[in-house]
Amino acid sequence: MRHSPPRWTTEDMPNLEGRLAVVTGATGGIGYVTARELAHAGAEVVVTGRDAGRARRAAEDMASEVPGARVRPDLLDLADLASVTGFAHRVEHGGRPVDLLVNNAGVMGIRHRATTKDGFELTVGTNHLGHFALTGRLLPQLLAAPAPRVVTVSAAISRSAIAELSDLQSTRKYRALNAYAKSKLANVLFALELQRRADAAGVALTSVAVHPGFSATGLQRHATRPVRALARLLPGHFVGQSVESAALPTLYAATAADVAPAGFYGPTGRFETRGAPGPVDLPVPAASTTLAARLWHTSESLTHVRYRWPEGAS
């Protein structure tokens, strides 16, 4: 039986002075709290969002909440591969290694099948393919850091029966919850396969996945009216948690010294809806290296992004 870990809070975060972090979807919700707390711990944080105005306002708000915070906004639309490439070029031209990449942005509850600018189903295209492309584009900057980490935010629904990857882009039948579940399973498979490939290349990169438990955030804004109503009726003190608490698994995975490569982290309380962050069970399909490799090759084919490992890496 797994023992509950000791309570971990942002007070336990190490000093992050001199480190550069990129947080996707940092204009609100868990992403905002993640970026703010990383800045509070001393990191320089790139606050990204698909709306330039919202990204700028979020960075301004963080700077007012955390005096001396080094935060800067930048435009990044994960549903547009050209935007991903442009953002990565700006980071490269900045000339600094990226110590931490938090793949946090996501969409859910899109009622009718929609597509990204590149023709991918919107949920999988944003939540998985956009982050796959972004991580690949930023890989040189990540590998230039002494101990880079990539934290990919999944969800507990990645363990559900509907989280299966056949018909990845829902071309045969689209259901919003199925699309979200498969995108979240893809997040975990990606995080683990990234670690396997980094290990094979002999590079010191740590890749992990997290799930935040339950918290009513802006992620539900596209959901059906009953789902949005339920989210409002389930405040943190009932079954879920505050956005600040929901960000703890991400912050733990991003900064704690005892984080294991290829781990899966989340709240460790009852039903994993809340509680201290710590290791949690992987989705059963995530154990399949065959499935992960197939997803990786499919993602390469769709995005035309191939990871450039050091010379001699497999």
Phi, psi and omega in degrees: 000133181285132178275144179294136179286160176296152182299126180244133180230177179296341176294341181271358180291141178286169175289127184251020180304136177087356182258148179248128179239142173244126180239121178274148180062045186263013183274352179192171173060218183298322180297319179297312181297319179301310181297316181299315183288327175296320177294321179298329179276000173109354180287153166273129189237130172268115183267107185256153176197159182278354175240119185299322180295317179294322178296318179295316180294322179297317179296321178295319179296318179297318180296327178284329179281330183236091181304132180085000181298140176256094181230143177219137181277153172206151182277130176208113177250108183288349176269016181214106184297331176295322177294320178299314180296317179298318178297314181299322178296321179294320177296316179300316181292340176292340173077013182243144173295151174260113182280329186215129173240122177250107178276085189255328189300149178191161173232156176207163172069026176290114193296321181237147183302126177231169182232158174284177179296340180260008175088010177275149172307135194298318184292307178293324180297320179279307189290323181250300188297322177298317179287325175302312180296316181299313181298319178296318179294328181269359186304316178302320179289325176295314183289346175281347178276153183291327182212069186290151174231144172237120180247119182249123186273116178256212178202158180299335180294349176296344178270354188282163181296335182275357179272072178234150194262008173294144184055059187310320185260016174054045180281333181274316180211126181253126169226132188303314184291322177297317180298319180294315182299316182292327177294325181284326172294319177301323177302315182291314179301319178298313182300318181288320179292325175300318179295317179300318181288325175295318178298317180296328179278350180073031180252151185271069178243136177251123178239128180221162174243154178222159165228143189271358189080208181254131172202133179282109181233184178297348180301331183276005189294337179267357186288169178295162182301317179298320179294318179295321178296319179297318180300322180289333182273358183241071181290170186305326185281354182264282177240340183255221185198169177289164177297324179299318178289323180295336179280347185299317178302321178295314181294322176297309181297330183281336191228337187291144184288335185264014178290131182265136176304144181065023178274167175232125187236148180191184175294141184253010176282189184302129181060011180058029175274338182199177177115175182299141179288146178183183180294140176227167183290140175288153169301140183305315181297341182292345177286346183278107177291331178295314179297318181295318179294322178295317178298319180300312181294322176297318181294320175300315182297319183286318186269343186061031176249122176242134185286130182263093179277162178304155182307132179094351179286151179278000000 
